[in-house]
Amino acid sequence: MLPKLTVITPSFNQGRFIERTIRSVLDQGYPNLEYVIVDGGSTDDSIEVIRRYEDRLAWWVSEPDDGQSHAINKGLERTSGEVVAYLNSDDYFLPGAFDTAMSALERSGRSWVAGGAFDVEEGDPPKRLRVWRPKPPSYCEGRTPGRHWWMLVPWHVPQPSCFWRRDLFDRFGTFRLDMHYAFDAEFMLRLAFGEELPELLPENFLSVRSVHPEQKTYEMTNSWPEIHRFVELYSPQLTPRERIRMRTARLSRAATPVAWVRWRLMQPVIHYVLGPIKRRFITPALTWCGDLLEHVPERWRPRIRTRDRVAKRRPTEGDPGARRSPLLSPIGLEPVANDPGPELPLDHWAAAQDPPGR
């Protein structure tokens, strides 16, 4: 008998995407599946879509709640699967995700696994933006190693590609109700500081994270205040030496003129003021200019693009002693131009974009 797998989908007014999400779970064909949907009282056509699949759900509910973390915790309380995953109502699993994750859990003996994920911008056709290969916490550490970097970066892995054994929630608690944006990263830090690290599957892509303007974390404006609380929450678990290194790292961000401009001036301006402008105008313009350089012969092409610098300085794969380049993402998130990853299955795209019953 395969272990019972519980999948929880929190949802609120995601009728545009939720059928694709539901099908990505049910079409896995996993025989011992407990799938529940916890809706926050949607007013769009979400309920109509859910009812079309209710005979294949363990249960579902649509009622007001106190946010996403509260909805997931409600699902945890009313389910019994040995392994738990949660999938937002606009994200979706890739074919074979459950078999890959459950096999890795069984093989590794660890309490949770984390696979890779794609960031895909909604559109016709959809556009692959980023590839996220999960990395260990040590990957995000700076020149002076230590767990303080885990909070400052902060370290986390692709949430839709995570599968946890239920006993982790019994031992470490459920998702924080006082967080609504970074509660998944906080839970991962809680496990890491409790010496429960995941089995990483960087070459196995299990899910797609949908990117669209209505996405809750489309801009990081609301996430940063919660992320900044990680230092308060986990500093007591650091050693005295790590606390000193953390203070040094935080001071270095403000001590030099360049660091002060970057962390005290540019970051707030980018996230809180220029965010919408950056998304709609600056990034497309820079992308267009970079794409124009593709038509320039490589021997004449100025190496000013991130993709060129990263390709030149990428650490050797499989070399544990290779230091991560500062140009690389500290959590393994890379533009498709730098790390294209495998091709998405086209038959799955067609099924996901044109589900039956419409």
Salt bridges, closest charged atoms under 4 A:
GLU19 OE1 - ARG52 NH2 2.92
GLU19 OE1 - ARG358 NE 3.43
ASP27 OD2 - ARG23 NH2 3.42
GLU34 OE2 - LYS4 NZ 3.78
GLU48 OE2 - ARG52 NH1 3.73
GLU63 OE2 - LYS74 NZ 2.83
ASP66 OD2 - HIS70 ND1 3.97
ASP90 OD2 - HIS212 NE2 2.82
ASP119 OD2 - ARG130 NE 2.87
ASP119 OD1 - ARG209 NE 2.63
GLU122 OE2 - ARG20 NH2 2.61
ASP167 OD2 - ARG171 NE 3.05
ASP178 OD2 - ARG176 NH2 2.86
ASP178 OD2 - ARG229 NH2 3.05
GLU186 OE1 - ARG190 NH2 2.63
GLU196 OE2 - ARG171 NH2 2.92
GLU199 OE1 - ARG110 NE 3.16
GLU203 OE1 - ARG133 NH1 2.90
GLU214 OE1 - ARG16 NH1 3.70
GLU214 OE1 - HIS212 ND1 3.42
GLU219 OE2 - ARG279 NE 3.85
GLU242 OE1 - ARG147 NH2 2.93
ASP291 OD1 - ARG307 NH2 3.63
GLU294 OE2 - ARG305 NH1 3.17
GLU294 OE2 - ARG307 NH1 2.86
GLU298 OE2 - ARG303 NH2 3.56
ASP308 OD1 - ARG305 NH2 2.97
ASP339 OD2 - ARG133 NE 2.69
